[in-house]
Amino acid sequence: MTVFRISDVAELVGVSGDTVRRWVDSGRLPATRDAHGHRLVDGAELAAFMSAGAATDPALGRSSARNRFRGLVTNVVRGDVMARVELQAGPNRVVSLMSREAADELGLEVGSLATAIVKSTNVIVECGSPTGARHA
């Protein structure tokens, strides 16, 4: 059985440890305690919680896209026609190429909050360490 500590759950979901503790305390996310009193969340329970969308923000509206990365804009490079926007969403770095016009209309600047929404038919999933990763 794979279990995760609160800090691991927070990193995976992209929220603070306090948010995860509130979910546990309110009963939204089941957890147990180890011999030292640390809260542990079962991997299968966490997967069900995340799959059910319990960790998403309902204010985002409805969309067929399921992959949302909310984070901070860390770099914007504007050219004459295109712009490259980098977003740091927890441990994930997301890079988007868009028209300069779109970047300007969105007001994207270093330090602004943004959400990258990814919809793709080709997704590579890796397991293990980066040096010994297997691709599916």
C-alpha positions as CSV (number, residue, x, y, z in Angstrom):
1,M,0.0,0.0,0.0
2,T,1.4,3.4,-1.0
3,V,0.8,6.2,1.5
4,F,1.6,9.8,1.3
5,R,2.4,12.4,4.0
6,I,0.5,15.7,4.1
7,S,3.4,17.6,2.5
8,D,3.5,15.0,-0.3
9,V,-0.2,15.3,-0.9
10,A,0.1,19.1,-1.0
11,E,2.8,19.0,-3.6
12,L,1.0,16.5,-5.8
13,V,-2.3,18.4,-5.7
14,G,-0.7,21.9,-5.8
15,V,-2.1,23.3,-2.6
16,S,-0.7,24.1,0.8
17,G,-0.3,21.6,3.6
18,D,-2.8,23.6,5.6
19,T,-5.4,23.0,2.9
20,V,-4.8,19.3,2.9
21,R,-5.1,19.2,6.7
22,R,-8.4,21.0,6.4
23,W,-9.6,18.5,3.9
24,V,-8.6,15.7,6.3
25,D,-10.1,17.4,9.3
26,S,-13.4,18.0,7.5
27,G,-13.6,14.3,6.3
28,R,-13.2,15.2,2.6
29,L,-10.0,13.3,2.3
30,P,-9.5,10.1,4.5
31,A,-6.3,9.8,6.4
32,T,-4.8,7.7,9.2
33,R,-2.0,8.4,11.6
34,D,1.3,6.6,11.9
35,A,3.0,5.6,15.2
36,H,4.4,9.1,15.4
37,G,1.1,10.8,14.9
38,H,1.8,11.9,11.3
39,R,-1.2,11.9,9.0
40,L,-1.0,9.5,6.1
41,V,-3.2,9.4,3.0
42,D,-3.6,6.1,1.2
43,G,-2.5,6.4,-2.5
44,A,-5.8,4.8,-3.8
45,E,-7.9,7.2,-1.7
46,L,-5.8,10.2,-3.0
47,A,-6.3,9.0,-6.6
48,A,-10.0,8.8,-6.1
49,F,-10.1,12.2,-4.5
50,M,-8.2,13.8,-7.3
51,S,-10.1,11.9,-10.0
52,A,-13.4,13.1,-8.6
53,G,-12.2,16.6,-9.0
54,A,-12.5,17.3,-5.3
55,A,-9.2,19.3,-5.4
56,T,-10.2,21.5,-8.3
57,D,-11.6,25.1,-8.1
58,P,-15.3,25.1,-9.1
59,A,-15.0,28.8,-10.0
60,L,-13.0,27.9,-13.1
61,G,-16.1,27.0,-15.1
62,R,-16.8,24.0,-17.3
63,S,-14.4,22.7,-20.0
64,S,-13.5,19.4,-21.7
65,A,-9.8,20.1,-20.8
66,R,-8.8,18.2,-17.6
67,N,-5.2,19.3,-17.2
68,R,-5.0,22.6,-15.4
69,F,-1.8,24.0,-14.0
70,R,-2.3,27.1,-11.9
71,G,0.9,29.0,-11.2
72,L,3.0,32.0,-11.4
73,V,4.3,33.5,-14.7
74,T,8.2,33.3,-14.4
75,N,9.2,34.5,-17.9
76,V,7.7,36.2,-20.9
77,V,9.6,36.6,-24.1
78,R,7.7,38.7,-26.7
79,G,8.7,38.7,-30.4
80,D,7.1,40.6,-33.3
81,V,4.5,37.9,-33.8
82,M,4.8,35.2,-31.1
83,A,5.4,35.1,-27.3
84,R,6.9,32.4,-25.1
85,V,5.3,32.3,-21.7
86,E,6.8,30.2,-18.8
87,L,4.6,29.3,-15.9
88,Q,5.8,27.6,-12.7
89,A,2.9,25.5,-11.2
90,G,4.2,23.8,-8.1
91,P,7.0,21.5,-9.2
92,N,5.9,21.8,-12.9
93,R,7.3,24.2,-15.4
94,V,4.9,24.8,-18.3
95,V,5.9,26.7,-21.4
96,S,3.3,28.0,-23.9
97,L,3.9,29.5,-27.3
98,M,1.1,32.0,-28.3
99,S,0.6,35.0,-30.4
100,R,2.1,38.2,-29.0
101,E,-1.4,39.7,-29.3
102,A,-2.8,37.0,-27.0
103,A,-0.1,37.5,-24.4
104,D,-0.6,41.3,-24.5
105,E,-4.4,40.9,-24.2
106,L,-4.1,38.6,-21.2
107,G,-1.6,41.1,-19.6
108,L,0.9,38.3,-19.0
109,E,3.9,39.6,-17.1
110,V,6.4,38.1,-14.8
111,G,4.8,37.6,-11.4
112,S,1.2,37.4,-12.7
113,L,-1.0,34.5,-11.7
114,A,-2.2,32.3,-14.6
115,T,-3.6,28.9,-15.4
116,A,-2.2,26.7,-18.2
117,I,-4.9,24.4,-19.7
118,V,-3.6,21.5,-21.6
119,K,-5.6,19.4,-24.0
120,S,-3.7,16.8,-25.9
121,T,-4.1,13.5,-27.6
122,N,-0.4,12.6,-27.0
123,V,0.8,12.5,-23.4
124,I,4.0,10.9,-22.2
125,V,3.9,9.4,-18.7
126,E,7.1,8.7,-16.9
127,C,7.8,6.5,-13.9
128,G,10.8,6.3,-11.7
129,S,13.8,8.6,-11.7
130,P,14.5,10.9,-14.6
131,T,17.6,8.9,-15.6
132,G,15.8,5.6,-15.7
133,A,12.4,6.8,-16.8
134,R,10.1,4.5,-18.8
135,H,7.7,6.0,-21.4
136,A,4.2,4.8,-22.1
